[in-house]
Amino acid sequence: QVQLVESGGGLVQAGGSLRLSCTVSGRTFSSYSMGWFRQAPGKEREFVAAIGWSALSILHADSVKGRFTISRDNAKNTLYLQMNSLKFEDTAVYYCAARAGTVVLTSAGYRYWGQGTQVTVSS
């Protein structure tokens, strides 16, 4: 059983920063590719960023490229998402997800999910 717990969400003004964390337990974190997704009210869940087990493969959605950075610390079993220059449209519930195998962009490719953390950006 793999368990993912997100933290770090909150309320921030536009232009501000937040760092999300996702702590993974239950299996060997370093063997999983990890992703961040988000879902705003009334919208479908969308890809934000993903990182391979060795961090050699890193992908960011065009909408966050240059502002968000995904990273991982395998020694701490933790995934991060550094979010800078936040915009109102970044408001959403952010989820981390894990999968065995290579990095993919689709939510259907991830087997394990956290419960989500709310990020609200005020304009």
Salt bridges, closest charged atoms under 4 A:
GLU46 OE2 - ARG38 NE 2.52
ASP62 OD1 - LYS65 NZ 3.10
ASP90 OD1 - ARG38 NH1 2.90
ASP90 OD2 - ARG67 NH1 2.72
